[in-house]
Amino acid sequence: MTAGVVGSYRRLFAEPVLRRLAVADVSARLPQGMLTITVLLVAAQHATMAVAGLALAGYTLGAAVTAPLRGRLADRRGLFGVAAVCGIGYALAWLGLLGGSLARGPAGLLVGAAAAAGACTPPVSPGLRSLWSVLAAAGLRQAAFALDAAVFDLAYITGPVLASALATGIAPAAAAGLLLVLTGGAIAAVGAHSRPVDAAPGGRSVLGPLRSAALRRLLLTAALANAALSATEVALTAYVRHHHALWASGPLLAEVSVGSIVGSLLLGARPSAGGAHRRLPGMLFGYTIGLAGLTAAGLYAPLLAVAAPLAGLCLGPTLATLFGAAAGAATHGSGTEAQA
């Protein structure tokens, strides 16, 4: 199995186009890992943590509400052009947040600037997943999505550390600056391979990719899987706090991410004869078993260190399979919107 997986990644990186997409993937994902701590530390320079939390909520809401629209525009106008225009607005909003924070601006200004930054987030990550599905050969598609899932987890391990080191060692503006530079690099890397897609023969629909019943089911599946992930993060933190060992929350969550990376690189890259839809129930079942094991380990706290990486083992493959299934279920010309 390992030899086959290594062979898949070797073929993936043998293609210059796919190597460039892999670089863009890292450049797009690392800012996502840095984002939470950067927004909080920038906003909290001269404001309370309550205001900083509201700024982060504003960013998240702005990004979530506009994500499908930005994805639709990328499909119709081309990823590079839309991402570049969004990138300009994104940089200006960040400058507004930095300036407002340094000038001790009111809470409304900070929250508004953060929400504007979220609303202007360049659609690079969903666009990259759409490009993986188009440019990677059928036999390499699963490996590409597995790599994306592994980079996602790695970014959420290294991103907060990098952002906090820059923010505390230099200034919060340094973390924001690196975040913007990496985002710009990701936009530039996808430029040569980004083209608008012709409309489907039946024309455009207001619903876009949600016309697909399969995609609507996948959206519900993804929502439940992400709810389980969020609940795991909260439950682990609450558990160690209850046992007066809050210091252990970071290492345990990192172990879940490490298990997810290993699972993505090994299990997630294995080709499946039945396709992503046939593979998904097995991945979800494995993720459920891992979470059940983590719950049982709570009966004897030292076992959590062993159960945490096992709980994450099928998380990355589940996300990779969801991305692949979404690419297959998306209607023609709506790949980026479907991934968003």
ZIDA-V748512 format. One record per pair of residues at least 4 apart in sequence whose ideal C-beta (glycine too) atoms are under 6 Angstrom apart, sorted by the first residue. I is the first residue (numbers start at 1). J is the second residue. D is the distance in Angstrom with one decimal. If there is no record, write none. Layout:
i=I j=J d=D
i=I j=J d=D
//
This chain:
i=5 j=266 d=5.8
i=5 j=269 d=4.7
i=8 j=143 d=4.0
i=8 j=269 d=5.0
i=9 j=143 d=5.9
i=11 j=140 d=5.9
i=12 j=18 d=5.4
i=12 j=140 d=5.2
i=12 j=143 d=5.3
i=13 j=19 d=5.4
i=17 j=135 d=5.6
i=20 j=189 d=5.7
i=21 j=131 d=5.9
i=23 j=189 d=5.6
i=24 j=128 d=5.9
i=24 j=186 d=4.8
i=24 j=189 d=3.5
i=24 j=190 d=5.1
i=25 j=29 d=6.0
i=25 j=128 d=5.5
i=25 j=148 d=5.7
i=25 j=151 d=5.3
i=26 j=151 d=5.7
i=27 j=182 d=4.9
i=27 j=185 d=4.4
i=27 j=186 d=3.8
i=28 j=124 d=4.3
i=28 j=125 d=5.1
i=28 j=186 d=3.9
i=29 j=151 d=4.8
i=29 j=152 d=5.5
i=29 j=155 d=4.0
i=30 j=155 d=4.9
i=30 j=159 d=5.6
i=30 j=182 d=5.5
i=31 j=179 d=4.4
i=31 j=182 d=4.9
i=31 j=183 d=5.2
i=32 j=155 d=5.8
i=33 j=155 d=3.5
i=33 j=156 d=4.6
i=33 j=159 d=2.1
i=34 j=38 d=5.2
i=34 j=159 d=4.1
i=34 j=163 d=3.9
i=34 j=179 d=5.3
i=37 j=41 d=6.0
i=37 j=160 d=4.8
i=37 j=163 d=4.5
i=37 j=164 d=5.4
i=38 j=163 d=4.8
i=38 j=175 d=4.5
i=38 j=176 d=5.6
i=38 j=179 d=5.8
i=39 j=55 d=5.9
i=39 j=56 d=4.8
i=39 j=59 d=5.6
i=40 j=44 d=5.8
i=40 j=52 d=4.7
i=40 j=56 d=5.9
i=41 j=167 d=4.3
i=41 j=172 d=4.5
i=42 j=97 d=5.9
i=42 j=101 d=5.5
i=42 j=172 d=4.4
i=42 j=176 d=5.8
i=43 j=47 d=5.8
i=43 j=52 d=3.9
i=43 j=55 d=4.1
i=43 j=101 d=5.7
i=43 j=110 d=5.1
i=44 j=49 d=5.7
i=44 j=52 d=4.0
i=45 j=101 d=4.8
i=45 j=172 d=6.0
i=46 j=104 d=4.5
i=47 j=51 d=4.0
i=51 j=107 d=4.6
i=54 j=111 d=5.1
i=55 j=110 d=4.9
i=55 j=111 d=5.2
i=55 j=114 d=4.0
i=58 j=111 d=4.3
i=58 j=114 d=4.5
i=58 j=115 d=3.7
i=59 j=114 d=4.2
i=59 j=117 d=5.8
i=59 j=118 d=3.9
i=62 j=115 d=4.0
i=62 j=118 d=3.0
i=62 j=119 d=3.8
i=63 j=118 d=3.7
i=63 j=121 d=5.0
i=66 j=70 d=5.6
i=66 j=119 d=4.6
i=67 j=340 d=4.3
i=68 j=337 d=5.6
i=68 j=340 d=5.4
i=70 j=123 d=4.3
i=71 j=123 d=5.4
i=71 j=126 d=5.3
i=71 j=336 d=4.3
i=71 j=337 d=3.6
i=71 j=340 d=3.3
i=72 j=208 d=5.7
i=72 j=337 d=4.5
i=73 j=77 d=5.5
i=73 j=82 d=4.7
i=74 j=79 d=4.5
i=74 j=82 d=4.5
i=74 j=123 d=5.0
i=74 j=127 d=5.4
i=74 j=336 d=4.4
i=75 j=197 d=5.5
i=75 j=333 d=5.7
i=75 j=334 d=5.6
i=75 j=336 d=4.9
i=75 j=337 d=5.6
i=76 j=196 d=5.6
i=77 j=81 d=5.4
i=77 j=82 d=5.3
i=77 j=196 d=5.5
i=78 j=194 d=5.1
i=78 j=195 d=5.4
i=78 j=196 d=4.5
i=79 j=83 d=5.6
i=79 j=127 d=4.1
i=79 j=190 d=5.8
i=79 j=194 d=3.6
i=80 j=191 d=4.2
i=80 j=194 d=3.9
i=83 j=87 d=6.0
i=83 j=122 d=4.0
i=83 j=124 d=5.5
i=83 j=187 d=4.6
i=84 j=187 d=5.8
i=86 j=90 d=5.8
i=86 j=120 d=5.0
i=86 j=122 d=4.3
i=87 j=122 d=4.8
i=87 j=187 d=5.4
i=89 j=120 d=3.6
i=90 j=117 d=5.9
i=90 j=120 d=4.3
i=91 j=180 d=5.6
i=93 j=113 d=5.6
i=93 j=116 d=4.0
i=93 j=117 d=3.7
i=93 j=120 d=5.7
i=94 j=117 d=5.4
i=94 j=176 d=5.6
i=95 j=99 d=6.0
i=96 j=100 d=5.9
i=96 j=113 d=3.9
i=97 j=113 d=4.0
i=97 j=114 d=5.6
i=98 j=173 d=5.6
i=99 j=103 d=5.9
i=100 j=105 d=3.6
i=100 j=109 d=4.4
i=100 j=110 d=5.3
i=100 j=113 d=5.6
i=105 j=109 d=4.0
i=108 j=112 d=5.9
i=122 j=187 d=5.7
i=123 j=127 d=5.2
i=124 j=186 d=4.7
i=126 j=336 d=5.1
i=126 j=339 d=3.6
i=126 j=340 d=4.0
i=127 j=336 d=4.9
i=129 j=323 d=5.3
i=129 j=339 d=4.3
i=130 j=335 d=3.6
i=130 j=336 d=4.4
i=130 j=339 d=5.4
i=131 j=135 d=5.5
i=131 j=193 d=5.9
i=132 j=136 d=5.2
i=132 j=144 d=4.1
i=133 j=327 d=3.6
i=136 j=140 d=4.5
i=136 j=141 d=4.8
i=136 j=144 d=4.5
i=140 j=144 d=5.9
i=142 j=271 d=5.8
i=142 j=324 d=5.8
i=143 j=269 d=4.1
i=145 j=320 d=4.1
i=145 j=323 d=4.4
i=145 j=324 d=4.7
i=146 j=264 d=4.7
i=146 j=268 d=3.1
i=146 j=269 d=4.3
i=146 j=320 d=4.3
i=149 j=264 d=4.3
i=149 j=316 d=4.3
i=149 j=319 d=4.5
i=149 j=320 d=4.2
i=150 j=261 d=4.8
i=150 j=264 d=3.9
i=150 j=265 d=5.3
i=153 j=257 d=4.5
i=153 j=260 d=4.6
i=153 j=261 d=4.7
i=153 j=316 d=6.0
i=154 j=261 d=5.9
i=155 j=159 d=4.9
i=156 j=257 d=6.0
i=157 j=254 d=5.6
i=157 j=257 d=5.1
i=158 j=162 d=5.8
i=163 j=167 d=6.0
i=163 j=175 d=4.4
i=164 j=168 d=5.9
i=165 j=169 d=5.3
i=166 j=170 d=5.5
i=166 j=174 d=4.3
i=166 j=175 d=4.2
i=167 j=172 d=4.4
i=167 j=175 d=4.5
i=170 j=174 d=4.0
i=190 j=194 d=5.3
i=197 j=333 d=4.1
i=199 j=204 d=5.5
i=199 j=333 d=5.4
i=200 j=331 d=5.9
i=200 j=332 d=4.2
i=200 j=333 d=5.4
i=205 j=211 d=5.4
i=207 j=211 d=4.9
i=208 j=334 d=5.1
i=208 j=337 d=5.1
i=209 j=215 d=5.4
i=209 j=330 d=4.7
i=209 j=331 d=5.3
i=209 j=334 d=4.0
i=209 j=337 d=5.4
i=209 j=338 d=3.9
i=210 j=216 d=5.9
i=211 j=331 d=5.6
i=212 j=329 d=5.0
i=212 j=331 d=5.5
i=214 j=329 d=4.0
i=215 j=329 d=4.2
i=215 j=338 d=6.0
i=218 j=325 d=5.6
i=218 j=326 d=5.5
i=218 j=329 d=6.0
i=222 j=322 d=5.3
i=225 j=318 d=6.0
i=231 j=235 d=5.8
i=236 j=252 d=5.3
i=237 j=249 d=4.5
i=239 j=298 d=6.0
i=240 j=245 d=4.6
i=240 j=246 d=5.7
i=240 j=248 d=4.5
i=240 j=249 d=5.0
i=241 j=246 d=4.9
i=248 j=252 d=5.6
i=252 j=308 d=4.9
i=255 j=308 d=3.8
i=255 j=309 d=4.7
i=256 j=308 d=5.1
i=256 j=311 d=5.7
i=256 j=312 d=3.9
i=258 j=309 d=5.5
i=259 j=309 d=3.3
i=259 j=312 d=3.1
i=259 j=313 d=4.7
i=260 j=312 d=3.9
i=260 j=315 d=4.2
i=260 j=316 d=3.9
i=263 j=267 d=4.9
i=263 j=313 d=4.1
i=263 j=314 d=5.7
i=263 j=316 d=4.6
i=263 j=317 d=5.0
i=264 j=268 d=4.2
i=264 j=316 d=3.1
i=264 j=320 d=5.8
i=267 j=317 d=4.4
i=268 j=316 d=5.6
i=268 j=317 d=3.8
i=268 j=320 d=4.1
i=272 j=279 d=4.3
i=274 j=278 d=2.7
i=276 j=321 d=5.0
i=276 j=324 d=3.8
i=276 j=325 d=3.8
i=276 j=328 d=6.0
i=277 j=325 d=5.4
i=279 j=321 d=5.2
i=280 j=321 d=5.0
i=280 j=325 d=5.9
i=283 j=314 d=5.5
i=283 j=317 d=5.0
i=283 j=318 d=4.3
i=283 j=321 d=5.1
i=284 j=318 d=6.0
i=286 j=314 d=3.5
i=287 j=314 d=4.2
i=287 j=315 d=5.7
i=287 j=318 d=5.1
i=290 j=310 d=5.4
i=290 j=311 d=4.0
i=290 j=313 d=5.9
i=290 j=314 d=5.7
i=291 j=311 d=5.6
i=293 j=307 d=5.0
i=293 j=310 d=5.8
i=294 j=307 d=4.6
i=294 j=311 d=4.1
i=297 j=303 d=3.8
i=297 j=304 d=4.9
i=297 j=307 d=3.7
i=303 j=307 d=5.6
i=304 j=308 d=5.8
i=307 j=311 d=5.9
i=314 j=318 d=5.7
i=326 j=338 d=5.2
i=330 j=334 d=5.2
i=330 j=335 d=5.1
i=330 j=338 d=3.6
i=334 j=338 d=5.4
//
